């Protein structure tokens, strides 16, 4: 049995579903960010799989590399925002942060 495109698409769909579930159901901002990372990783799997099985050359790997760089920058900025929110509100629950300025 060899691993084909269908296996990669199935794995990507599972990761994407788990990421959407995490973003929609979690109240903790860190867990929401982890869900966004799952969504980005599922897109990376699709880029690389279609580049491999579609004979598109290295275009999929290059796009996946840019997505990884984007995810690293997003994680750094988002964690800085979460730490600032925790400093001001003493919580990282998304539901409890409803005021911008007091």
Secondary structure, 3 states (H helix, E strand, C coil): CCCCHHHHHHHHHHHHHHHHHHHHHCCEHHHHHHHHHHHHHHHHHHHHHHHHHCCCCCHHHHHHHHHHHHHHHHHHHHHHHHHHHHHHHCCCEHHHCCCCCC
